């Protein structure tokens, strides 16, 4: 993700004492105190070479992985609902309608959801970060222009069609914005930001969308953000919503809230990904402060994840502040730091949700790279690991094939050297250490593995497993060789053609655990934590059948 029209953001401020934001997701959540398991992990790390170093970024800010454990979608939705109160000054609505894509055979219909975020009063305090893909969608082009406007009054989002490369696509986005502004009585549409996600290449059904706008406006409400999180979903398994409530600025005053929702499941490697993220807050914060805070938060959250290594044409991150409530703190610096901390908390949590909710994801990988000479090198190594198909498939199979980790790190180092990084690859590989789940596998230029180590790594992978594949047989199996079958050894079978389908069997996150991978390059002080995931049958099925 790249910021538009902003200078480089300053480093995060330190959290002032007494102003630590309270993550809403930590309040009253189900705590499963698997203390013995955590103690065992720590003991292994201490036994092998000391506890892993604390890392900046997603690792150090992560929540207790056993604090959110769910048994059903209803339980997860109830959890979100208690944390979904919209910040003061915002209303949202979602409407759904059928339409007939011009790109399909006549008479074939599908459905689109249209979602709106509306400010009670237009605000000057809004910011945006967009995809760096050289072929951005038409709504991204319009959104970049909107950042030059004096105020933001609304955001209008559609799913199903991403409006990328479609004939007249930019004019179509502008037409939808104008129709919405007309219905709201808020000008010509230049204060409305459009966003689209879905199939690339199709045209927006502008007439159907504008016809649905009056009903959409009638549904506007200021209570909960959960319908917003659900309305922007496409191949997402479940809605993603996170919020933080700060301490009140003074006794008796209502506290500032920062709430975010995200959509994103595939074609995700920000700078951004097929990812739409909206951060809403009632904080009294200036346009300049918000435009410095947002790219800083995105840099170490959304730009440190990858589901499949493909950067979308539509990635958009928008933040808006209604200015209704005062931030806590005695000085401008303290108030800015309090907001930055809350914003970072929400962005970190949503980043984890995007990966955990990725298409077909059964394991989330959290790769902590430390001891790097530069932060870009640490980021490169982390991305190399989570994007390696061989690492992904090994993790999917709960296979402690640790040689693939060394392979991926080695590739990253050689690519960095070829790109001009001043690094001594021989020195790094002779000193570096790699561990999984706190269990050291490689150090001082050689593996330190045996049967017990492989079992510990396998057990760690199993603990992070989210769900198990359930293949659906859609055609009659055919025996390979019936002559070898008997009661003790039945014959082998196979299914012809597309006779096996893999569909994701869950629509909620069972837990928040990760496959924890640490790489210590032992060559500097810089760190970076990158999130990624495995590669499963279900990912292939979702993307092979996306349109059919």
KATA-V445318 format. One record per residue. N is the residue number from 1. SS is DSSP state (H for helix, E for strand, L for the rest). D_FIRST is the distance of its C-alpha to the first C-alpha in Angstrom with 1 decimal. Layout:
n: <N | N>
ss: <SS | SS>
d_first: <D_FIRST | D_FIRST>
//
This chain:
n: <1 | 2 | 3 | 4 | 5 | 6 | 7 | 8 | 9 | 10 | 11 | 12 | 13 | 14 | 15 | 16 | 17 | 18 | 19 | 20 | 21 | 22 | 23 | 24 | 25 | 26 | 27 | 28 | 29 | 30 | 31 | 32 | 33 | 34 | 35 | 36 | 37 | 38 | 39 | 40 | 41 | 42 | 43 | 44 | 45 | 46 | 47 | 48 | 49 | 50 | 51 | 52 | 53 | 54 | 55 | 56 | 57 | 58 | 59 | 60 | 61 | 62 | 63 | 64 | 65 | 66 | 67 | 68 | 69 | 70 | 71 | 72 | 73 | 74 | 75 | 76 | 77 | 78 | 79 | 80 | 81 | 82 | 83 | 84 | 85 | 86 | 87 | 88 | 89 | 90 | 91 | 92 | 93 | 94 | 95 | 96 | 97 | 98 | 99 | 100 | 101 | 102 | 103 | 104 | 105 | 106 | 107 | 108 | 109 | 110 | 111 | 112 | 113 | 114 | 115 | 116 | 117 | 118 | 119 | 120 | 121 | 122 | 123 | 124 | 125 | 126 | 127 | 128 | 129 | 130 | 131 | 132 | 133 | 134 | 135 | 136 | 137 | 138 | 139 | 140 | 141 | 142 | 143 | 144 | 145 | 146 | 147 | 148 | 149 | 150 | 151 | 152 | 153 | 154 | 155 | 156 | 157 | 158 | 159 | 160 | 161 | 162 | 163 | 164 | 165 | 166 | 167 | 168 | 169 | 170 | 171 | 172 | 173 | 174 | 175 | 176 | 177 | 178 | 179 | 180 | 181 | 182 | 183 | 184 | 185 | 186 | 187 | 188 | 189 | 190 | 191 | 192 | 193 | 194 | 195 | 196 | 197 | 198 | 199 | 200 | 201 | 202 | 203 | 204 | 205 | 206 | 207 | 208 | 209 | 210 | 211 | 212 | 213 | 214 | 215 | 216 | 217 | 218 | 219 | 220 | 221 | 222 | 223 | 224 | 225 | 226 | 227 | 228 | 229 | 230 | 231 | 232 | 233 | 234 | 235 | 236 | 237 | 238 | 239 | 240 | 241 | 242 | 243 | 244 | 245 | 246 | 247 | 248 | 249 | 250 | 251 | 252 | 253 | 254 | 255 | 256 | 257 | 258 | 259 | 260 | 261 | 262 | 263 | 264 | 265 | 266 | 267 | 268 | 269 | 270 | 271 | 272 | 273 | 274 | 275 | 276 | 277 | 278 | 279 | 280 | 281 | 282 | 283 | 284 | 285 | 286 | 287 | 288 | 289 | 290 | 291 | 292 | 293 | 294 | 295 | 296 | 297 | 298 | 299 | 300 | 301 | 302 | 303 | 304 | 305 | 306 | 307 | 308 | 309 | 310 | 311 | 312 | 313 | 314 | 315 | 316 | 317 | 318 | 319 | 320 | 321 | 322 | 323 | 324 | 325 | 326 | 327 | 328 | 329 | 330 | 331 | 332 | 333 | 334 | 335 | 336 | 337 | 338 | 339 | 340 | 341 | 342 | 343 | 344 | 345 | 346 | 347 | 348 | 349 | 350 | 351 | 352 | 353 | 354 | 355 | 356 | 357 | 358 | 359 | 360 | 361 | 362 | 363 | 364 | 365 | 366 | 367 | 368 | 369 | 370 | 371 | 372 | 373 | 374 | 375 | 376 | 377 | 378 | 379 | 380 | 381 | 382 | 383 | 384 | 385 | 386 | 387 | 388 | 389 | 390 | 391 | 392 | 393 | 394 | 395 | 396 | 397 | 398 | 399 | 400 | 401 | 402 | 403 | 404 | 405 | 406 | 407 | 408 | 409 | 410 | 411 | 412 | 413 | 414 | 415 | 416 | 417 | 418 | 419 | 420 | 421 | 422 | 423 | 424 | 425 | 426 | 427 | 428 | 429 | 430 | 431 | 432 | 433 | 434 | 435 | 436 | 437 | 438 | 439 | 440 | 441 | 442 | 443 | 444 | 445 | 446 | 447 | 448 | 449 | 450 | 451 | 452 | 453 | 454 | 455 | 456 | 457 | 458 | 459 | 460 | 461 | 462 | 463 | 464 | 465 | 466 | 467 | 468 | 469 | 470 | 471 | 472 | 473 | 474 | 475 | 476 | 477 | 478 | 479 | 480 | 481 | 482 | 483 | 484 | 485 | 486 | 487 | 488 | 489 | 490 | 491 | 492 | 493 | 494 | 495 | 496 | 497 | 498 | 499 | 500 | 501 | 502 | 503 | 504 | 505 | 506 | 507 | 508 | 509 | 510 | 511 | 512 | 513 | 514 | 515 | 516 | 517 | 518 | 519 | 520 | 521 | 522 | 523 | 524 | 525 | 526 | 527 | 528 | 529 | 530 | 531 | 532 | 533 | 534 | 535 | 536 | 537 | 538 | 539 | 540 | 541 | 542 | 543 | 544 | 545 | 546 | 547 | 548>
ss: <L | E | E | L | L | L | L | L | L | L | L | L | L | L | L | L | L | L | L | L | L | E | E | H | H | H | L | L | L | L | L | L | L | L | H | H | H | H | H | H | H | H | H | H | H | H | H | H | H | L | L | L | L | L | L | L | L | L | L | L | L | L | L | L | L | L | L | L | L | L | L | L | H | H | H | H | H | H | H | H | H | L | L | L | E | L | L | L | L | E | E | E | E | E | E | E | E | E | E | L | L | L | L | L | L | L | L | L | L | E | E | E | E | E | E | E | E | E | E | E | E | E | E | L | L | E | E | E | E | E | L | L | L | L | L | L | L | H | H | H | H | H | H | H | H | H | L | L | L | L | L | E | E | E | E | E | E | E | L | L | E | L | L | L | L | L | L | L | H | H | H | H | H | H | H | H | H | H | H | H | H | H | H | H | L | L | L | L | L | L | L | E | E | E | E | E | L | L | E | L | L | L | L | L | L | H | H | H | H | H | H | H | H | H | H | H | H | H | L | L | E | L | L | E | L | H | H | H | H | H | H | L | L | L | L | L | L | L | L | E | E | E | E | E | E | L | L | L | L | L | L | L | L | L | L | L | E | E | E | E | E | E | E | E | L | L | L | L | L | L | L | L | L | L | E | E | E | E | E | E | E | E | E | L | L | L | H | H | H | H | H | H | H | H | H | H | H | H | H | L | L | H | H | H | E | L | L | L | L | L | L | L | L | L | L | E | E | E | E | E | E | E | E | E | E | L | L | L | L | L | L | H | H | H | H | H | H | H | H | H | H | H | H | H | H | H | H | H | H | H | H | H | H | H | H | H | L | L | L | L | L | L | L | E | E | E | E | E | E | E | E | E | L | L | H | H | H | H | H | H | H | H | H | H | H | H | H | L | H | H | H | H | H | H | H | H | L | L | L | L | L | L | H | H | H | H | H | H | H | H | H | H | H | H | H | H | H | H | L | L | L | L | L | L | H | H | H | H | H | H | H | L | E | E | E | E | L | L | E | E | E | E | E | L | L | E | E | L | L | L | H | H | H | H | H | H | H | H | H | H | H | H | H | H | L | L | L | L | L | L | E | E | E | L | L | L | L | E | E | L | L | H | H | H | L | L | L | L | L | L | L | L | E | E | L | L | L | L | L | E | E | E | L | L | L | L | L | L | L | L | L | L | L | L | E | E | E | E | E | E | L | L | L | L | L | E | E | E | E | E | E | E | E | L | L | L | H | H | H | H | H | H | H | H | L | L | L | L>
d_first: <0.0 | 3.8 | 6.7 | 9.6 | 13.1 | 12.9 | 14.4 | 13.2 | 13.7 | 16.8 | 17.2 | 17.9 | 21.5 | 24.0 | 25.1 | 28.3 | 31.4 | 32.1 | 28.8 | 27.1 | 25.4 | 26.9 | 24.6 | 26.2 | 25.7 | 28.0 | 30.8 | 33.6 | 31.7 | 33.8 | 34.3 | 35.7 | 36.9 | 36.9 | 38.1 | 40.1 | 37.2 | 35.0 | 38.1 | 38.6 | 35.1 | 35.6 | 39.0 | 37.9 | 35.4 | 38.0 | 40.6 | 38.7 | 37.1 | 36.3 | 33.5 | 29.9 | 28.4 | 26.2 | 22.5 | 19.9 | 16.8 | 16.9 | 20.4 | 22.2 | 20.8 | 21.6 | 24.3 | 27.6 | 27.0 | 30.4 | 29.9 | 28.6 | 30.9 | 31.6 | 34.4 | 33.5 | 31.0 | 33.2 | 33.0 | 29.2 | 29.1 | 31.7 | 29.6 | 26.6 | 29.0 | 30.4 | 27.0 | 25.7 | 27.4 | 25.3 | 25.0 | 27.6 | 27.1 | 25.1 | 26.4 | 25.1 | 26.7 | 26.4 | 28.7 | 29.2 | 31.2 | 32.4 | 31.8 | 32.8 | 30.1 | 31.6 | 30.3 | 32.6 | 36.3 | 38.0 | 38.7 | 35.8 | 33.9 | 30.9 | 29.2 | 26.2 | 25.0 | 24.1 | 22.7 | 22.7 | 21.5 | 23.9 | 24.6 | 28.3 | 27.9 | 25.2 | 23.1 | 21.8 | 19.5 | 16.3 | 12.6 | 9.5 | 5.7 | 5.1 | 4.9 | 5.9 | 9.0 | 12.0 | 13.7 | 11.8 | 13.9 | 16.4 | 15.1 | 11.7 | 13.9 | 16.1 | 13.5 | 12.4 | 16.2 | 16.8 | 15.1 | 18.2 | 20.6 | 22.7 | 22.2 | 20.6 | 23.1 | 21.5 | 18.8 | 20.2 | 18.7 | 20.4 | 20.3 | 22.1 | 20.9 | 17.4 | 18.9 | 17.4 | 19.9 | 22.7 | 25.5 | 25.3 | 22.0 | 20.8 | 24.3 | 24.2 | 21.2 | 22.9 | 26.1 | 24.9 | 23.5 | 26.9 | 28.9 | 27.2 | 27.7 | 31.3 | 32.0 | 30.7 | 32.6 | 29.6 | 29.7 | 28.4 | 25.0 | 23.0 | 22.2 | 20.8 | 17.2 | 17.3 | 15.2 | 16.4 | 16.1 | 18.7 | 20.5 | 19.2 | 21.9 | 23.9 | 24.8 | 24.5 | 27.9 | 27.9 | 31.6 | 31.2 | 28.1 | 29.9 | 33.0 | 31.2 | 29.9 | 33.2 | 33.3 | 29.7 | 30.6 | 33.8 | 31.9 | 29.8 | 30.4 | 29.3 | 30.2 | 27.8 | 24.1 | 25.0 | 25.7 | 22.2 | 20.7 | 23.1 | 22.9 | 19.3 | 20.1 | 20.5 | 21.3 | 20.4 | 23.5 | 23.4 | 21.7 | 19.1 | 19.9 | 20.0 | 21.5 | 22.9 | 26.0 | 26.7 | 30.2 | 32.0 | 32.2 | 36.0 | 38.5 | 38.8 | 35.5 | 32.9 | 29.9 | 26.3 | 24.2 | 20.5 | 19.8 | 16.7 | 16.7 | 14.4 | 14.9 | 13.9 | 16.3 | 15.8 | 13.7 | 11.2 | 9.3 | 5.7 | 3.6 | 4.4 | 8.3 | 11.2 | 10.2 | 11.2 | 11.4 | 13.8 | 15.0 | 18.4 | 20.7 | 24.1 | 23.7 | 25.2 | 22.3 | 21.8 | 19.1 | 18.5 | 18.4 | 15.9 | 13.5 | 13.9 | 13.8 | 10.6 | 8.1 | 10.8 | 11.0 | 7.4 | 7.8 | 10.9 | 10.4 | 7.7 | 6.4 | 10.2 | 11.3 | 12.4 | 15.0 | 15.9 | 13.7 | 12.8 | 9.4 | 10.2 | 10.9 | 10.4 | 7.4 | 7.8 | 8.1 | 11.2 | 13.6 | 17.2 | 20.3 | 23.8 | 25.4 | 28.4 | 28.7 | 29.1 | 27.1 | 29.4 | 30.3 | 32.9 | 30.8 | 27.6 | 26.1 | 27.1 | 25.8 | 22.3 | 22.3 | 23.5 | 20.7 | 18.0 | 19.7 | 19.8 | 16.2 | 15.3 | 17.9 | 16.6 | 13.0 | 14.7 | 17.1 | 14.9 | 12.9 | 16.4 | 17.5 | 14.8 | 16.1 | 19.7 | 19.6 | 18.3 | 20.6 | 23.8 | 22.6 | 25.7 | 24.5 | 21.4 | 21.0 | 20.0 | 20.1 | 20.8 | 21.1 | 23.1 | 25.4 | 23.1 | 23.7 | 20.1 | 17.0 | 15.2 | 18.3 | 18.2 | 14.6 | 15.9 | 19.0 | 17.4 | 15.2 | 18.4 | 20.4 | 18.4 | 17.9 | 21.6 | 23.5 | 26.6 | 25.2 | 23.8 | 27.2 | 29.2 | 27.4 | 28.0 | 31.7 | 32.0 | 33.2 | 33.2 | 32.8 | 31.7 | 32.2 | 29.0 | 27.1 | 28.8 | 28.2 | 24.4 | 24.4 | 26.8 | 24.6 | 21.7 | 24.0 | 25.6 | 22.4 | 21.4 | 25.0 | 24.9 | 21.8 | 23.7 | 23.1 | 26.4 | 27.1 | 30.4 | 29.7 | 33.3 | 33.4 | 30.2 | 31.4 | 34.8 | 33.6 | 30.5 | 30.9 | 29.2 | 29.9 | 29.2 | 30.1 | 31.6 | 33.9 | 33.9 | 34.1 | 33.8 | 34.8 | 36.5 | 36.0 | 37.5 | 37.1 | 38.9 | 39.2 | 42.1 | 42.9 | 42.3 | 38.8 | 37.9 | 39.1 | 37.1 | 33.9 | 34.9 | 35.7 | 32.3 | 30.6 | 33.0 | 32.3 | 28.6 | 29.4 | 28.3 | 30.6 | 32.8 | 32.8 | 35.5 | 36.2 | 37.8 | 40.7 | 41.1 | 44.0 | 47.2 | 46.9 | 49.2 | 51.1 | 50.7 | 54.3 | 56.6 | 59.4 | 57.7 | 57.1 | 59.2 | 58.9 | 57.7 | 55.3 | 54.0 | 52.9 | 49.3 | 47.6 | 44.8 | 43.2 | 43.0 | 40.1 | 37.5 | 39.8 | 37.4 | 34.4 | 31.9 | 30.5 | 28.7 | 31.6 | 29.8 | 27.8 | 27.1 | 25.9 | 29.1 | 27.8 | 25.0 | 26.2 | 24.2 | 25.4 | 25.1 | 24.8 | 25.1 | 25.2 | 26.8 | 26.7 | 29.3 | 28.3 | 26.6 | 25.1 | 21.4 | 19.8 | 16.7 | 16.7 | 14.9 | 15.6 | 16.8 | 19.8 | 22.8 | 23.7 | 26.5 | 28.8 | 27.2 | 23.8 | 25.8 | 27.8 | 25.1 | 23.4 | 26.7 | 28.0 | 24.9 | 26.7 | 30.3>
//
